[in-house]
Amino acid sequence: MLAKLGSHLLLAVALLSIGLGAQAMKGVKCGGVLSAPAGNFSSPNFPRLYPYDTECSWLIVVAEGSSVLLTFHAFELEYHDSCGFDFLEIYNGASADQGNLLGRFCGRVPPPPFTSSWHVMSVVFHSDKHVASHGFSAGYQKDVCGGVLTGLSGVLASPEYPNNYPNNMECRWVIRATGPATVKLVFMDFQVEASEQCTYDYVAVLGGPGPAHGQHYCGGTRPPTLVSLGSELQVVFKSDFNIGGRGFKAHYFSGECQEVYVAVRGNFSSPQYPSSYPNNIQCHWTVRLPPGYRVKAFFLDLDLEDPNSLTRTCDFDHLAAFDGASEDAPLLGKWCGRHSPPPLLLVLHTDRSTTGRGFSVAYIGGEWGSPPSHDLCPPLVPPLLTSAATSWSHCCSGR
């Protein structure tokens, strides 16, 4: 089926899964569920040598709407070039999902501080049958102000949002994409004390376009969508000694969760396709062509979580279409399961359980007013979306 689309199309995908897998293995007492607002944990026998052939998993769960800051006080594990013997793994969510893996660490260099993009984080410790070291000691806390964000997507907000933020606060987030990819920052809500040059309370974004590659924002107008010049974006929030506001909430997207396509034809797919997509992500893909062009999209594959069995609506993982370059554009529809969507800007959202293969999309651009060439269409695949404008976006989001 052929559908009409604007020159912008946005797709969004969101994935979530907890899978409470915290446990101790091989007879050693370790691991567990950590649900206090803050706490500490360590490898078995720390600071003495940890036992051989051990695996422990800690699941950190704080209040929903909060984030987790993980820091290390001490770290000494057997070293290996690829950390293939003894190692510590950190996950942005459940350890059962490799798509949530933030990193694997060993040796004497401690992992950097990590901030989760939601209220769940997992830590897995593994030792083999040879060579033991002193292990590690770590601490965590919820509702942190600032941190290093390395997930494919996530949310950052001012302290105590949506309530008024405290006075005399200074928070610094570093959003770091994997490899040479860029970072996109989209503000969903913004209310910060206004001043002529944003000298009192403000949000500063560094590493993107603007004067000295940085810009300050305040008042009640949402800042524009910002894309980093490199693979890192810094966000600084500062409040002075009086007068506050609701603060801000923003989504970030990086790596394969945030792409802009300017070629006349191309393909893209959900993260890790054709393997199962990760949980708890939100992604945006945009096709942007010159004025006078329209965009046609063809779904080559679609395999998402099924609809809600009670309401038969796409309340969990879903793909949505928007007529424009952002989620502020008119919503054209929402789809899930294995049924090909009808027309326009698409957003894929996934919830906290059950994933699928994801999706694969091809697109073609043509000049407005001229009939599309059938030679450009993939064989045996019905065209799905046609834009009326010159840009088209996909967006993938997780909650």
C-alpha positions in Angstrom: 0.0 0.0 0.0 1.3 3.5 -0.9 0.9 6.3 1.5 1.6 10.1 1.3 4.4 11.6 3.3 6.1 14.9 3.8 9.7 15.5 2.9 10.6 14.7 6.5 9.9 11.4 8.2 10.6 10.5 11.8 10.7 7.0 13.3 10.9 6.3 17.0 11.6 3.0 18.8 11.5 2.4 22.6 12.5 -0.8 24.4 12.4 -1.8 28.0 12.9 -5.0 29.9 13.9 -5.6 33.5 14.1 -9.4 34.0 15.0 -9.6 37.7 18.0 -11.8 37.4 20.1 -10.7 40.4 21.6 -13.9 41.9 24.6 -15.6 43.3 26.0 -18.5 41.5 28.3 -21.5 42.1 27.6 -21.6 45.9 29.2 -18.2 46.7 27.0 -15.7 48.5 27.0 -12.6 46.5 24.7 -10.4 44.3 21.2 -9.4 45.0 18.6 -6.7 44.5 19.6 -3.3 45.8 16.6 -1.0 46.2 17.6 1.6 48.8 18.1 5.2 47.5 21.9 4.7 48.0 24.3 1.9 49.0 27.5 0.1 48.6 28.5 -3.4 47.4 31.7 -5.3 46.6 33.2 -8.5 45.3 33.1 -11.5 47.6 35.8 -11.4 50.4 36.8 -7.8 49.5 39.4 -6.5 50.3 40.8 -10.0 50.4 41.2 -12.1 47.2 37.9 -13.0 45.6 37.1 -16.7 45.1 37.7 -18.6 41.8 34.9 -19.7 39.4 32.3 -17.2 40.7 29.6 -15.1 39.2 27.5 -12.5 41.0 24.8 -10.2 39.7 23.5 -7.1 41.4 20.3 -5.5 40.2 20.0 -1.8 41.3 16.4 -0.6 41.3 15.5 2.9 42.5 12.2 4.9 42.3 10.7 5.1 38.8 11.5 8.4 37.2 14.9 8.5 38.9 18.3 7.6 37.6 21.3 5.7 39.1 24.8 7.0 39.5 27.4 4.2 39.9 30.9 5.0 41.1 33.9 2.8 42.1 36.0 3.2 45.3 38.5 0.4 44.5 39.1 -1.9 41.5 41.6 -4.7 40.9 40.8 -7.7 38.7 42.9 -10.1 36.7 44.0 -8.3 33.5 43.4 -9.6 30.0 43.4 -7.6 26.7 39.7 -8.3 26.1 38.8 -9.0 29.7 38.1 -12.6 28.8 39.0 -14.1 32.2 37.9 -12.1 35.3 35.7 -9.1 34.5 33.0 -6.7 35.7 30.1 -5.8 33.3 27.8 -2.8 33.8 24.3 -2.7 32.2 21.9 0.2 31.6 19.0 -2.0 32.7 18.8 -5.8 33.0 21.9 -7.9 32.5 19.9 -10.5 30.5 19.8 -8.0 27.6 23.2 -7.6 25.9 21.9 -4.5 24.2 22.0 -2.8 27.6 25.7 -3.4 28.1 27.7 -0.2 28.9 31.1 -1.9 29.2 33.2 -4.8 30.4 36.2 -4.0 32.7 39.2 -5.7 34.2 42.8 -4.9 35.4 43.6 -2.1 37.8 41.9 0.9 36.0 38.5 1.5 37.6 35.5 2.1 35.3 34.4 5.7 35.0 31.2 6.9 36.8 28.1 5.7 35.0 24.6 7.2 35.0 21.7 5.1 33.9 19.1 6.4 31.5 16.3 5.0 33.7 15.8 3.6 37.2 17.4 0.2 36.7 21.1 -0.7 36.5 22.9 -4.1 36.7 26.4 -5.1 37.6 27.8 -8.6 36.9 31.1 -9.9 38.4 32.8 -13.0 36.9 35.9 -14.9 37.9 37.4 -17.9 36.2 39.3 -20.9 37.7 42.8 -19.2 37.7 44.4 -16.1 39.2 42.5 -14.0 41.8 42.9 -10.4 42.8 41.4 -8.1 45.5 38.3 -7.3 43.5 36.2 -4.1 43.7 34.1 -1.8 45.9 31.4 0.4 44.4 28.7 2.7 45.5 25.4 3.9 43.9 22.8 6.6 44.5 19.6 7.8 42.9 18.5 11.1 41.6 21.9 12.2 40.8 22.7 15.6 39.3 24.9 15.1 36.3 27.0 12.2 35.1 28.3 10.4 32.1 25.6 9.0 29.8 26.7 6.4 27.2 23.5 4.6 26.2 21.9 4.7 22.8 19.2 7.0 24.2 18.0 8.3 27.5 16.5 11.2 29.5 18.0 13.9 31.6 16.2 16.4 33.7 16.8 19.1 36.3 16.8 18.1 40.0 13.4 17.3 41.4 11.7 17.8 38.0 8.7 18.4 37.4 8.8 20.2 40.8 10.7 23.5 41.1 14.5 22.9 41.1 16.5 23.8 44.2 18.7 26.9 44.5 22.5 26.9 44.2 22.7 23.8 42.0 25.2 23.0 39.4 24.9 19.8 37.3 27.0 18.6 34.4 26.1 15.7 32.1 28.4 14.3 29.5 26.6 12.5 26.7 29.1 10.2 24.9 28.3 8.4 21.6 30.1 5.2 20.7 32.6 5.6 17.9 32.4 8.5 15.4 28.6 9.0 15.8 27.0 12.2 16.9 24.6 13.0 19.7 21.1 14.7 19.3 19.5 16.5 22.2 15.7 17.3 22.1 14.1 19.4 24.9 10.6 18.2 25.8 9.9 20.8 28.5 11.7 24.0 29.6 11.1 26.6 32.3 14.2 28.2 33.8 14.4 31.7 35.5 14.7 34.3 32.7 17.3 37.0 32.5 18.6 39.1 29.6 21.8 37.1 28.9 20.9 34.0 31.0 23.3 35.0 33.7 21.3 33.7 36.7 19.8 30.3 36.1 20.6 28.6 32.8 21.2 25.5 30.8 24.4 25.5 28.7 25.0 23.0 25.9 28.6 22.6 24.8 29.9 20.6 21.9 27.2 21.7 19.4 26.9 24.5 16.9 26.9 28.1 18.1 29.3 30.7 19.5 32.4 28.9 20.6 30.4 25.7 20.0 28.3 26.4 23.1 25.0 28.2 23.9 23.2 29.3 27.1 19.4 29.0 27.4 16.9 30.3 30.0 13.2 31.5 30.2 10.2 29.5 29.1 11.0 28.8 25.4 12.3 25.3 24.6 15.8 25.4 23.0 16.0 24.0 19.5 17.0 20.5 18.8 20.8 20.3 19.0 23.3 17.9 17.3 26.9 17.6 18.4 29.8 18.5 16.2 31.6 15.4 17.4 30.8 12.3 19.4 30.2 14.2 22.7 27.8 16.7 24.0 27.9 18.4 27.5 24.9 19.8 29.2 25.3 22.1 32.2 22.5 23.3 34.5 23.1 26.1 37.0 20.7 27.8 39.4 21.6 30.8 41.6 20.5 31.7 45.2 16.9 32.7 44.5 14.0 32.4 42.0 13.5 29.0 40.4 11.2 27.2 38.0 10.0 23.8 36.8 13.4 23.2 35.1 13.8 21.0 32.1 13.4 17.5 30.6 15.3 16.4 27.5 15.8 13.2 25.5 19.1 12.3 23.9 19.8 10.0 21.0 23.2 8.7 19.8 24.9 6.2 17.5 22.6 4.0 15.5 19.6 5.5 17.4 20.1 8.9 15.7 20.8 9.2 12.0 20.1 11.8 9.3 20.1 10.6 5.7 20.5 13.1 2.8 21.0 10.6 -0.1 18.1 10.2 -2.6 17.8 6.5 -1.7 18.9 4.4 1.2 18.1 1.8 3.9 18.0 1.7 7.7 16.8 -0.6 10.4 16.2 -1.0 14.2 19.3 -1.4 16.4 21.0 -4.8 16.2 18.6 -5.9 13.3 18.0 -8.8 12.5 18.8 -9.8 16.1 16.3 -8.6 18.7 16.5 -4.9 19.4 17.6 -3.6 22.9 15.1 -2.7 25.6 14.6 0.8 26.9 15.7 2.9 23.9 14.3 5.7 21.9 15.7 6.4 18.4 15.2 8.9 15.6 16.0 8.5 11.9 15.5 11.4 9.5 15.6 11.5 5.7 16.2 15.0 4.5 16.1 15.8 0.8 16.3 19.1 -1.2 13.1 21.2 -1.5 10.8 19.9 -4.2 11.4 16.3 -3.4 9.1 13.8 -1.7 10.1 10.6 0.1 8.7 7.1 -0.3 9.3 4.4 2.3 9.0 0.7 1.9 8.8 -1.7 4.8 11.0 -4.7 4.1 10.4 -6.3 7.5 8.4 -5.5 10.7 8.5 -7.7 13.8 7.6 -6.0 17.1 5.9 -7.0 20.3 2.2 -7.8 19.8 -0.6 -5.4 20.8 -2.1 -5.3 24.3 -4.3 -8.5 24.4 -7.0 -6.6 26.3 -7.3 -3.4 24.3 -5.8 -4.6 21.0 -3.9 -1.3 20.9 -0.1 -0.8 20.6 0.5 0.1 24.2 4.0 -1.6 24.4 6.5 -1.7 21.5 5.3 0.3 18.6 6.1 2.2 15.4 4.5 5.5 14.9 4.4 7.8 11.8 4.5 11.6 11.8 4.0 14.0 9.0 7.2 16.0 9.5 10.7 16.0 10.9 9.9 15.7 14.6 7.4 14.1 17.1 5.7 17.5 17.3 4.4 16.9 13.7 0.9 15.5 13.2 0.7 11.8 14.3 -0.4 9.6 11.4 -0.7 6.3 13.1 0.9 3.7 15.4 1.6 0.0 14.6 3.1 -3.1 16.3 3.3 -6.8 15.9 3.9 -8.0 12.4 1.5 -5.8 10.4 2.9 -3.3 8.0 2.1 0.2 8.9 0.2 2.7 6.7 1.5 6.2 5.8 4.0 8.9 7.0 6.4 9.8 9.7 7.3 6.8 11.9 8.1 6.4 15.6 9.0 3.0 17.1 8.4 2.6 20.9 9.2 -0.5 23.0 8.2 -1.2 26.6 9.8 -3.2 29.4 9.2 -6.7 28.1 9.2 -8.9 25.0 11.2 -7.9 22.0 11.3 -8.9 18.4 13.4 -8.8 15.3 12.6 -5.1 14.7 12.2 -3.6 11.3 14.0 -2.8 8.1 13.1 0.1 5.9 14.1 1.3 2.4 13.3 4.8 1.1 13.5 6.6 -2.2 13.3 10.3 -3.0 11.8 11.8 -6.2 11.0 15.3 -7.4 7.5 16.5 -6.5 5.0 16.4 -9.3 6.7 13.6 -11.3 5.3 10.1 -11.1 7.6 7.7 -9.1 9.7 5.4 -11.1 8.7 1.7 -10.6 12.3 0.8 -11.3 13.3 2.3 -8.0 11.0 0.2 -5.9 12.3 -2.9 -4.2 10.9 -6.0 -5.9 7.8 -7.6 -4.3 7.7 -5.0 -1.5 4.7 -2.6 -1.6 5.6 1.0 -1.0 4.5 2.1 2.4 5.0 5.9 2.8 5.2 8.8 0.4 6.0 12.3 1.7 4.6 15.6 0.5 7.6 17.5 1.7 11.4 17.0 1.4 12.2 15.4 4.7 11.2 12.2 6.5 12.2 11.0 10.0 12.2 7.8 12.0 12.3 7.8 15.7 13.0 4.9 18.1 12.3 5.5 21.8 12.5 3.6 25.2 10.9 4.3 28.5 
